[in-house]
Structure formats: C-alpha cells, structure tokens
Amino acid sequence: MSEPFKIFDFDFWRRPESHRSIQIPITAKDSGCIHAVIS
C-alpha cells in the first residue's frame, strides 16, 4: 500500500520518555485496506 517506513526506535541503554508522539506522513501507492494493532 505504501513504501516501508520506520515506526519504532528502541535504545536499550536509556530509559524511555514517559510519553512520546510523532506524526508520520504516508503516501498511498495503491488502494486497499490496512489493519494494525499497536500497544
């Protein structure tokens, strides 16, 4: 449906921030349905 893109970034040497949000612009390359569960 789109080109691959990075969502998660882990650094196991540092404690993560308690809350982080990002916006990722995604360009659709084809039509269809996408399902995802992120927790």
Beta strands, then each sheet from edge to edge (+ up, - down):
end
